[in-house]
């Protein structure tokens, strides 16, 4: 099942409630959408959008529904349990080293080392969690992915708390880190961060964490457990799984594996919209629902818009991002009552950082570095073949794909789907 289909499973119920609240027109559109969903299901088993058995909305993605993008041959989570125990991929045997880079002149007075018997184990991490543990919501998204991999409530200990245990004293400009890689250097996947981002959070941002829980449950091996890195404002390549070693270095250069694969590894998450449910065929003058998800990057989100354009009508010249088009506003849906993700009764555990401790409501909505659902009713007057597009307007008033249209720093291209309007 692909990214869009997984999102569709988590998306249907909230949009159903939205259309019911619209009244008669919304209910009629919903009825049409069910018929269309069955038609789509008959035509293609890989795109069962809005099928008869609508899944319950889960704003937070269940662990089993996250898209997996782990490296390794085999992926470490597929190793037999005894092998995972042997190499430190279960909580009882996990250890984390924090060492000076031997290829630089970094000074670290108390390295956390397996050889010295000072590496951090899981019990030690839990001791830190008693006073320093944090949880926050954050989307997991790939730099080049078409849609988010999943939306999670992550829990962990700020990385800086563990870095300071090693007592670095001089010549540290960068941190690089990697996880278990089948004892094969060619399979290593590593990433890096400036030491400043590790030790201090930008205003309103969350700390980089050593993550051990997802949606209030222990991190599974498939999701990178027992411990992974989680960088809340970055794409998923920064959030390395199966974490086992952290190096403190005086090297000023990013040495990420992903950079060697022709990617920008320092870009923040971008704001962009994607469709979830769209019709292939509709009747002229008859409203039908369209729904989608918007990824909220560091620039925030003010609007989601859509545009229906006849294919036989010319596009405006010198307008590559369709700024002259007749975009219409969709509705951004409010925070859900049931957060999903496998949480008991869909209720959040003790308040995450983005929520008010008194009211239990988000400080702001949409929440940066998360997702929101959006929906609208689409009506076409004339029969014909159409292109349907969606985009975001960020909190600065900038339309997608600007201000960063370059794909290698995050895929935020304007999505297009085809729609046939019949008499």
C-alpha positions as CSV (number, residue, x, y, z in Angstrom):
1,X,0.0,0.0,0.0
2,X,1.4,3.4,-1.0
3,X,1.7,6.7,0.9
4,X,-1.6,8.2,-0.4
5,X,-3.6,5.0,0.3
6,X,-2.3,4.9,3.9
7,X,-3.3,8.5,4.4
8,X,-6.7,7.7,2.9
9,X,-7.3,5.1,5.5
10,X,-6.6,7.6,8.3
11,X,-8.5,10.4,6.7
12,X,-12.0,9.3,5.8
13,X,-14.0,9.8,9.0
14,X,-13.1,13.3,9.7
15,X,-14.0,14.4,6.2
16,X,-17.2,12.5,6.4
17,X,-18.1,14.5,9.5
18,X,-17.2,17.7,7.7
19,X,-19.5,17.0,4.8
20,X,-22.4,16.0,7.1
21,X,-22.0,19.4,8.8
22,X,-22.5,21.1,5.5
23,X,-26.1,20.1,5.5
24,X,-28.2,18.8,2.5
25,X,-25.7,19.5,-0.2
26,X,-22.9,17.9,1.8
27,X,-25.0,14.8,2.5
28,X,-25.8,14.5,-1.2
29,X,-22.2,14.9,-2.0
30,X,-21.2,12.3,0.5
31,X,-23.7,9.8,-1.0
32,X,-22.1,10.4,-4.4
33,X,-18.6,9.9,-2.9
34,X,-19.6,6.5,-1.6
35,X,-20.8,5.4,-5.0
36,X,-17.6,6.8,-6.6
37,X,-15.5,5.0,-3.9
38,X,-17.1,1.7,-4.9
39,X,-16.5,2.4,-8.5
40,X,-12.9,3.2,-7.9
41,X,-12.5,0.1,-5.8
42,X,-13.9,-2.1,-8.7
43,X,-11.5,-0.5,-11.1
44,X,-8.3,-0.7,-9.1
45,X,-7.4,-2.6,-6.0
46,X,-4.4,-0.3,-5.3
47,X,-6.5,2.9,-5.0
48,X,-9.6,2.0,-2.9
49,X,-10.4,5.7,-2.2
50,X,-13.5,6.3,-0.2
51,X,-14.6,2.7,-0.3
52,X,-17.8,1.4,1.4
53,X,-16.0,0.4,4.6
54,X,-14.7,3.9,5.5
55,X,-11.9,3.7,8.0
56,X,-12.0,5.6,11.3
57,X,-10.0,8.8,11.1
58,X,-6.8,8.7,12.9
59,X,-4.9,12.0,12.9
60,X,-1.9,10.2,14.3
61,X,-0.7,7.3,12.2
62,X,-0.8,3.8,13.7
63,X,2.7,2.3,14.0
64,X,1.9,-0.4,11.4
65,X,0.6,2.2,8.9
66,X,3.8,4.3,8.7
67,X,5.6,4.0,5.4
68,X,8.9,2.3,6.0
69,X,12.1,3.6,4.5
70,X,14.8,1.9,6.5
71,X,18.2,0.9,5.0
72,X,20.1,-2.3,5.2
73,X,20.3,-5.7,3.6
74,X,18.5,-7.2,5.4
75,X,16.8,-4.3,7.2
76,X,17.8,-4.6,10.9
77,X,14.3,-5.1,12.1
78,X,14.0,-8.3,10.1
79,X,17.0,-9.9,11.9
80,X,16.1,-12.8,14.2
81,X,15.3,-11.7,17.8
82,X,18.5,-13.4,19.1
83,X,20.6,-11.6,16.6
84,X,19.0,-8.3,17.5
85,X,19.6,-9.0,21.1
86,X,23.3,-9.8,20.4
87,X,23.9,-6.5,18.5
88,X,22.0,-4.2,20.8
89,X,18.7,-3.8,19.0
90,X,16.5,-4.6,22.0
91,X,16.0,-2.4,25.1
92,X,17.8,-4.9,27.4
93,X,21.1,-4.8,25.4
94,X,21.0,-1.4,23.7
95,X,23.9,0.9,24.3
96,X,24.8,4.3,22.9
97,X,28.3,5.7,22.5
98,X,29.2,9.4,22.5
99,X,32.8,9.7,21.3
100,X,35.2,12.3,19.9
101,X,35.8,12.0,16.2
102,X,39.3,10.4,15.8
103,X,39.8,12.3,12.6
104,X,39.5,15.7,14.3
105,X,40.8,17.5,17.4
106,X,37.6,17.5,19.4
107,X,38.1,17.3,23.2
108,X,35.7,15.1,25.2
109,X,36.6,14.5,28.9
110,X,34.1,11.6,29.7
111,X,33.3,9.7,26.5
112,X,30.5,7.3,26.6
113,X,32.3,4.2,25.3
114,X,31.5,0.5,25.1
115,X,35.3,-0.2,25.4
116,X,35.5,1.8,28.6
117,X,32.3,0.4,30.0
118,X,30.7,3.9,30.1
119,X,28.2,3.7,27.2
120,X,24.7,4.8,28.0
121,X,22.2,1.9,28.3
122,X,18.4,2.0,28.2
123,X,18.0,2.1,32.0
124,X,20.3,5.1,32.0
125,X,18.2,6.8,29.3
126,X,15.0,6.1,31.3
127,X,16.6,7.8,34.4
128,X,17.1,10.9,32.3
129,X,13.6,10.6,31.0
130,X,12.2,10.9,34.5
131,X,13.1,14.6,34.6
132,X,13.9,15.5,31.0
133,X,11.5,13.5,28.9
134,X,9.5,15.4,26.3
135,X,6.8,14.5,23.8
136,X,5.6,16.4,20.7
137,X,3.8,15.8,17.5
138,X,5.8,15.8,14.3
139,X,5.3,14.6,10.7
140,X,7.7,12.1,9.2
141,X,8.4,13.0,5.6
142,X,11.0,12.1,3.0
143,X,12.8,14.8,1.1
144,X,11.8,13.3,-2.2
145,X,8.5,11.7,-1.2
146,X,5.1,12.4,-2.7
147,X,3.3,12.5,0.6
148,X,4.1,12.2,4.3
149,X,5.2,8.8,5.6
150,X,3.1,9.2,8.8
151,X,2.2,11.6,11.6
152,X,3.4,10.7,15.1
153,X,3.4,11.7,18.8
154,X,7.1,11.1,19.6
155,X,8.7,10.9,23.0
156,X,12.3,11.0,24.1
157,X,15.2,12.7,25.9
158,X,16.8,15.8,24.4
159,X,20.1,14.8,22.7
160,X,21.9,17.6,24.5
161,X,21.4,16.0,27.9
162,X,23.3,13.0,26.7
163,X,26.0,15.0,24.9
164,X,26.7,16.9,28.1
165,X,27.2,13.6,29.9
166,X,30.3,13.1,27.8
167,X,31.6,16.5,28.8
168,X,32.8,18.0,25.5
169,X,35.2,20.9,26.3
170,X,36.6,22.2,23.0
171,X,36.7,22.0,19.2
172,X,33.2,20.7,18.6
173,X,31.4,22.2,15.7
174,X,29.2,19.3,14.5
175,X,27.6,16.1,15.6
176,X,27.3,13.1,13.3
177,X,25.6,9.9,14.1
178,X,24.6,6.5,12.8
179,X,22.8,3.3,13.7
180,X,23.3,-0.4,13.3
181,X,24.3,-1.4,9.7
182,X,24.8,-5.2,9.8
183,X,28.4,-4.7,10.6
184,X,29.0,-3.6,7.1
185,X,30.5,-0.1,6.6
186,X,29.1,0.1,3.1
187,X,25.6,-0.2,4.6
188,X,26.1,2.6,7.1
189,X,23.5,5.5,6.9
190,X,24.5,8.5,8.8
191,X,23.4,12.1,9.3
192,X,24.7,15.2,11.0
193,X,23.7,18.4,12.8
194,X,25.5,21.6,13.8
195,X,26.3,21.5,17.5
196,X,24.3,24.7,17.9
197,X,21.1,23.0,16.8
198,X,21.7,20.2,19.3
199,X,22.5,22.4,22.3
200,X,19.9,25.2,21.7
201,X,16.4,25.2,20.1
202,X,15.3,28.0,17.7
203,X,12.3,30.0,19.1
204,X,9.2,27.8,19.2
205,X,11.0,24.7,18.1
206,X,11.4,21.4,19.9
207,X,14.6,19.7,20.9
208,X,16.4,17.0,18.9
209,X,15.6,13.9,20.9
210,X,16.7,10.4,21.5
211,X,13.3,8.9,20.7
212,X,12.1,5.7,22.5
213,X,8.3,6.0,22.1
214,X,5.8,6.6,19.3
215,X,2.1,7.3,20.1
216,X,2.8,6.4,23.8
217,X,4.2,2.9,23.0
218,X,7.7,1.7,22.9
219,X,9.4,2.2,19.6
220,X,9.3,-1.0,17.6
221,X,12.3,-2.4,15.7
222,X,10.5,-1.6,12.4
223,X,10.2,2.1,13.4
224,X,13.9,2.3,14.5
225,X,13.8,1.0,18.0
226,X,14.8,0.7,20.6
227,X,16.1,4.2,20.1
228,X,16.3,6.5,17.1
229,X,17.1,10.1,16.5
230,X,14.2,12.4,16.0
231,X,14.8,15.9,14.5
232,X,11.4,17.6,14.5
233,X,12.0,20.4,12.0
234,X,13.8,18.2,9.4
235,X,13.0,15.6,6.8
236,X,13.3,12.0,7.8
237,X,16.9,11.4,6.7
238,X,18.0,13.3,9.8
239,X,16.0,11.0,12.1
240,X,18.3,8.0,11.9
241,X,17.0,4.6,13.1
242,X,18.6,2.0,15.3
243,X,20.9,4.6,16.8
244,X,24.1,3.3,18.4
245,X,26.9,5.9,18.0
246,X,27.2,9.7,18.2
247,X,30.5,11.4,17.1
248,X,31.5,14.9,18.2
249,X,33.7,16.5,15.6
250,X,35.5,19.7,14.7
251,X,34.7,19.1,11.0
252,X,32.5,22.0,9.8
253,X,31.1,20.0,6.8
254,X,27.9,18.0,6.7
255,X,28.9,14.4,6.1
256,X,25.4,12.9,5.6
257,X,25.0,9.8,3.5
258,X,21.9,11.5,1.9
259,X,24.1,14.4,0.7
260,X,26.2,12.0,-1.3
261,X,23.0,11.0,-3.0
262,X,22.5,14.5,-4.4
263,X,20.1,15.8,-1.7
264,X,20.0,19.0,0.3
265,X,20.2,17.7,3.9
266,X,19.8,20.9,5.8
267,X,16.4,22.1,4.6
268,X,13.5,22.5,6.9
269,X,10.2,20.7,6.2
270,X,8.2,22.5,3.5
271,X,4.5,23.5,3.5
272,X,2.5,21.8,0.8
273,X,-0.9,20.2,0.0
274,X,-1.7,16.8,-1.4
275,X,-5.0,15.2,-2.5
276,X,-6.5,12.2,-0.7
277,X,-9.9,11.7,-2.3
278,X,-10.7,13.0,-5.8
279,X,-13.2,11.8,-8.3
280,X,-12.3,10.4,-11.7
281,X,-15.7,11.2,-13.1
282,X,-18.4,13.7,-11.9
283,X,-21.7,15.0,-13.2
284,X,-21.9,18.7,-14.4
285,X,-23.4,21.0,-11.7
286,X,-23.4,18.2,-9.1
287,X,-21.2,18.9,-6.1
288,X,-18.7,16.2,-5.1
289,X,-16.3,16.2,-2.2
290,X,-12.6,16.6,-2.5
291,X,-10.3,16.1,0.4
292,X,-6.6,16.2,1.2
293,X,-3.8,16.6,3.6
294,X,-1.5,19.5,4.0
295,X,2.0,19.3,5.4
296,X,2.7,22.3,7.6
297,X,6.4,23.3,7.4
298,X,8.4,26.0,9.2
299,X,6.6,28.8,7.3
300,X,3.2,27.7,8.8
301,X,-0.1,27.5,6.9
302,X,-2.8,30.1,6.2
303,X,-4.8,28.5,3.3
304,X,-5.3,25.4,1.2
305,X,-6.6,26.1,-2.3
306,X,-7.7,24.1,-5.3
307,X,-8.2,24.9,-9.0
308,X,-10.2,23.1,-11.7
309,X,-9.0,23.9,-15.2
310,X,-10.3,22.6,-18.6
311,X,-7.5,20.8,-20.5
312,X,-8.6,22.4,-23.8
313,X,-8.1,25.9,-22.5
314,X,-4.7,27.5,-22.7
315,X,-2.6,28.2,-19.6
316,X,-1.3,31.6,-18.9
317,X,2.1,32.3,-20.3
318,X,5.1,33.0,-18.1
319,X,3.2,31.6,-15.1
320,X,5.0,28.3,-14.1
321,X,3.4,28.1,-10.7
322,X,-0.2,29.1,-11.8
323,X,-0.3,32.3,-9.7
324,X,-2.8,33.8,-12.2
325,X,-5.2,30.9,-11.9
326,X,-8.6,31.1,-10.3
327,X,-7.8,29.3,-7.1
328,X,-10.6,28.6,-4.6
329,X,-10.2,28.2,-0.8
330,X,-10.8,24.8,0.8
331,X,-11.6,24.4,4.5
332,X,-8.9,23.5,6.9
333,X,-10.4,21.0,9.4
334,X,-10.1,21.7,13.1
335,X,-8.2,19.5,15.7
336,X,-9.9,16.2,16.1
337,X,-11.6,15.0,19.2
338,X,-10.1,11.5,18.7
339,X,-6.4,11.6,17.9
340,X,-6.1,7.9,17.0
341,X,-2.7,6.4,16.5
342,X,-3.6,3.5,18.7
343,X,-3.9,5.7,21.8
344,X,-6.4,4.5,24.4
345,X,-9.7,6.0,23.5
346,X,-7.9,8.3,21.1
347,X,-6.9,10.5,24.0
348,X,-3.5,12.1,24.3
349,X,-1.1,11.2,27.2
350,X,0.0,14.0,29.5
351,X,0.1,17.1,27.5
352,X,2.6,17.3,24.6
353,X,4.6,20.5,24.2
354,X,2.3,22.0,21.5
355,X,-0.7,21.9,23.8
356,X,-2.0,24.2,26.6
357,X,-1.8,22.5,30.0
358,X,-5.1,23.9,31.2
359,X,-7.4,23.6,28.2
360,X,-5.7,20.6,26.5
361,X,-6.0,22.5,23.2
362,X,-3.2,23.2,20.8
363,X,-1.5,26.5,21.3
364,X,-1.9,27.2,17.6
365,X,-3.6,25.4,14.7
366,X,-2.3,24.2,12.3
367,X,0.8,23.1,14.3
368,X,4.1,23.6,12.5
369,X,5.9,20.5,11.4
370,X,2.7,18.4,11.5
371,X,-0.3,17.8,9.1
372,X,-3.8,19.0,8.8
373,X,-6.8,17.6,6.8
374,X,-8.7,19.8,4.4
375,X,-11.9,19.4,2.4
376,X,-14.2,21.2,0.0
377,X,-17.1,20.6,-2.4
378,X,-16.2,20.7,-6.1
379,X,-18.6,21.7,-8.8
380,X,-18.0,21.9,-12.6
381,X,-20.6,23.7,-14.8
382,X,-19.5,22.4,-18.3
383,X,-18.7,18.8,-19.4
384,X,-15.2,18.1,-20.5
385,X,-11.8,16.9,-19.4
386,X,-10.2,18.9,-16.5
387,X,-7.0,19.1,-14.5
388,X,-7.5,19.5,-10.7
389,X,-4.7,21.0,-8.7
390,X,-4.1,21.9,-5.0
391,X,-1.7,24.2,-3.2
392,X,-1.0,25.9,0.1
393,X,-0.5,29.5,1.1
394,X,1.9,29.7,4.0
395,X,1.7,32.0,7.0
396,X,3.8,34.5,5.2
397,X,1.3,34.7,2.3
398,X,3.6,32.7,-0.1
399,X,2.0,30.2,-2.5
400,X,3.4,26.7,-3.0
401,X,5.9,25.7,-4.4
402,X,7.6,29.0,-3.4
403,X,9.7,30.1,-1.6
404,X,11.7,27.0,-2.1
405,X,10.6,25.3,-5.3
406,X,13.7,23.1,-5.7
407,X,12.9,19.4,-5.3
408,X,16.2,18.3,-3.8
409,X,15.4,20.4,-0.7
410,X,12.0,18.8,-0.3
411,X,9.3,17.8,-2.7
412,X,6.5,20.4,-2.8
413,X,5.5,20.4,-6.4
414,X,1.9,21.3,-7.2
415,X,-0.1,18.1,-7.5
416,X,-2.4,17.5,-10.5
417,X,-5.1,14.9,-11.0
418,X,-7.4,14.3,-14.0
419,X,-11.2,14.7,-13.7
420,X,-13.8,14.0,-16.4
421,X,-17.0,16.0,-16.1
422,X,-20.0,14.3,-17.8
423,X,-23.4,15.7,-18.7
